[in-house]
Amino acid sequence: MTKLIHKNKTILSSMSKTSNFIGLTLGLMFASPKRVKKGLCLILPTKSGMRTSIHMFFCFYPYQILFLDSDLKVIDIKTLQPWTFSYKPEQPIKYAIESWPGTFDNIKIGDKVKLQNFS
């Protein structure tokens, strides 16, 4: 499992990751609260990044989402409510990490994070 680390503190210790079409489309749809709290890293298929939108269809809990560029710099942080049609950060992203609201409250836009056991 992958760890999300910010300022030498583990934020998520057993996060899953996905980069395939089905995984990127589903994200945490239909997930239990326990699964949401573990987190999921969506790895987008482009190195240069792109403006990608996130939807909350069939998501029954709010999620906090950390949007990162290819250097793992925080581009945006947003809490989305269930059934939100679409949210698109203003800048291109490479990674979107979904988890429970409040998980990323100590992380600020512009901060860098680390992903451990990511390969």
The 8 nearest C-alpha neighbors of each residue, nearest first, counted from 0:
[[1, 13, 14, 15, 116, 2, 12, 117],
 [0, 2, 116, 14, 117, 13, 115, 15],
 [3, 1, 12, 115, 11, 114, 13, 14],
 [2, 4, 114, 11, 10, 113, 9, 115],
 [5, 3, 9, 113, 8, 10, 112, 7],
 [4, 6, 112, 8, 7, 113, 9, 10],
 [5, 7, 8, 4, 112, 111, 9, 113],
 [8, 6, 5, 4, 9, 113, 112, 10],
 [9, 7, 5, 4, 6, 10, 3, 11],
 [10, 8, 4, 11, 3, 12, 5, 7],
 [9, 11, 3, 4, 8, 12, 5, 102],
 [12, 10, 3, 2, 9, 13, 14, 37],
 [13, 11, 2, 14, 9, 10, 3, 1],
 [14, 12, 0, 1, 37, 2, 11, 15],
 [13, 15, 38, 1, 37, 39, 0, 11],
 [16, 14, 39, 0, 40, 1, 38, 13],
 [17, 15, 40, 39, 41, 14, 18, 42],
 [16, 18, 41, 22, 19, 42, 40, 23],
 [17, 19, 42, 41, 23, 43, 22, 20],
 [20, 18, 22, 21, 17, 23, 44, 42],
 [19, 21, 23, 22, 24, 18, 25, 17],
 [22, 20, 24, 23, 19, 25, 26, 18],
 [23, 21, 25, 19, 24, 20, 17, 26],
 [22, 24, 20, 26, 21, 25, 19, 41],
 [23, 25, 21, 22, 26, 20, 19, 28],
 [26, 24, 22, 28, 23, 27, 21, 29],
 [25, 27, 23, 28, 22, 24, 41, 39],
 [26, 28, 30, 25, 29, 35, 58, 39],
 [27, 29, 58, 57, 25, 30, 26, 56],
 [28, 30, 58, 57, 27, 31, 59, 25],
 [31, 29, 27, 28, 34, 35, 32, 58],
 [30, 32, 34, 33, 35, 29, 59, 27],
 [31, 33, 35, 34, 36, 30, 60, 99],
 [34, 32, 36, 31, 35, 37, 30, 38],
 [33, 35, 31, 37, 32, 36, 30, 38],
 [34, 36, 32, 98, 38, 37, 33, 99],
 [35, 37, 99, 33, 98, 38, 34, 32],
 [38, 36, 14, 34, 35, 13, 11, 33],
 [39, 37, 98, 14, 35, 36, 97, 15],
 [38, 40, 15, 97, 16, 14, 96, 41],
 [41, 39, 96, 16, 95, 42, 15, 17],
 [40, 42, 95, 17, 94, 16, 23, 18],
 [43, 41, 18, 94, 17, 93, 40, 44],
 [42, 44, 93, 45, 94, 18, 41, 48],
 [45, 43, 42, 46, 18, 93, 48, 19],
 [44, 46, 48, 47, 43, 93, 49, 42],
 [47, 45, 48, 69, 44, 93, 43, 49],
 [46, 48, 45, 49, 69, 93, 91, 92],
 [49, 47, 92, 91, 93, 45, 46, 68],
 [48, 50, 91, 92, 51, 47, 45, 93],
 [49, 51, 91, 90, 92, 87, 88, 52],
 [50, 52, 49, 87, 53, 91, 92, 88],
 [51, 53, 87, 86, 85, 54, 50, 88],
 [52, 54, 86, 85, 87, 51, 55, 84],
 [53, 55, 85, 84, 56, 83, 86, 52],
 [54, 56, 82, 83, 58, 81, 57, 84],
 [55, 57, 82, 58, 54, 83, 81, 28],
 [58, 56, 28, 29, 59, 55, 82, 81],
 [59, 57, 28, 81, 55, 56, 60, 29],
 [58, 60, 81, 57, 61, 29, 82, 28],
 [61, 59, 81, 58, 62, 80, 32, 99],
 [60, 62, 80, 81, 79, 100, 78, 63],
 [63, 61, 99, 100, 98, 79, 78, 64],
 [62, 64, 78, 100, 98, 99, 77, 97],
 [65, 63, 97, 77, 96, 76, 78, 62],
 [64, 66, 76, 96, 95, 75, 67, 97],
 [65, 67, 95, 75, 74, 73, 94, 76],
 [68, 66, 73, 94, 71, 72, 74, 92],
 [67, 69, 92, 93, 71, 70, 72, 94],
 [68, 70, 93, 71, 67, 46, 92, 48],
 [71, 69, 68, 72, 67, 111, 93, 112],
 [72, 70, 67, 68, 69, 111, 112, 73],
 [73, 71, 111, 67, 70, 68, 110, 109],
 [72, 74, 67, 108, 109, 110, 75, 66],
 [73, 75, 67, 66, 108, 72, 109, 68],
 [76, 74, 66, 108, 73, 65, 88, 77],
 [77, 75, 65, 64, 66, 108, 78, 63],
 [76, 78, 64, 63, 79, 75, 65, 62],
 [79, 77, 63, 62, 64, 100, 61, 80],
 [80, 78, 62, 61, 77, 63, 83, 81],
 [79, 81, 61, 83, 82, 78, 62, 60],
 [82, 80, 58, 59, 61, 55, 60, 83],
 [81, 83, 56, 55, 84, 58, 80, 57],
 [84, 82, 55, 81, 85, 80, 54, 79],
 [83, 85, 54, 82, 55, 56, 86, 53],
 [86, 84, 54, 53, 83, 52, 87, 55],
 [87, 85, 52, 53, 54, 88, 84, 83],
 [86, 88, 52, 51, 53, 89, 50, 85],
 [89, 87, 90, 75, 86, 50, 52, 91],
 [88, 90, 87, 91, 50, 75, 74, 92],
 [91, 89, 88, 50, 92, 74, 49, 75],
 [92, 90, 49, 50, 48, 68, 89, 51],
 [93, 91, 68, 48, 67, 49, 94, 66],
 [92, 94, 68, 48, 69, 43, 67, 42],
 [95, 93, 42, 67, 41, 92, 66, 43],
 [96, 94, 66, 41, 65, 40, 67, 97],
 [97, 95, 40, 65, 64, 39, 41, 94],
 [96, 98, 64, 39, 38, 63, 62, 95],
 [99, 97, 38, 35, 36, 63, 62, 64],
 [98, 100, 36, 62, 63, 35, 102, 101],
 [101, 99, 63, 62, 102, 78, 61, 98],
 [100, 102, 104, 103, 99, 63, 105, 98],
 [103, 101, 100, 104, 99, 98, 63, 10],
 [102, 104, 106, 101, 105, 63, 65, 100],
 [103, 105, 101, 106, 102, 107, 100, 76],
 [106, 104, 103, 107, 102, 101, 5, 10],
 [107, 105, 103, 104, 110, 108, 5, 73],
 [106, 108, 110, 109, 105, 73, 104, 76],
 [107, 109, 73, 110, 74, 75, 106, 76],
 [108, 110, 73, 72, 107, 74, 111, 75],
 [111, 109, 73, 108, 107, 72, 112, 106],
 [112, 110, 72, 71, 73, 109, 113, 5],
 [111, 113, 5, 71, 4, 72, 110, 114],
 [114, 112, 4, 3, 115, 5, 71, 111],
 [113, 115, 3, 2, 117, 4, 1, 116],
 [114, 116, 2, 117, 1, 113, 3, 4],
 [117, 115, 1, 118, 2, 0, 114, 3],
 [116, 118, 115, 1, 114, 2, 0, 16],
 [117, 116, 115, 1, 114, 0, 16, 2]]
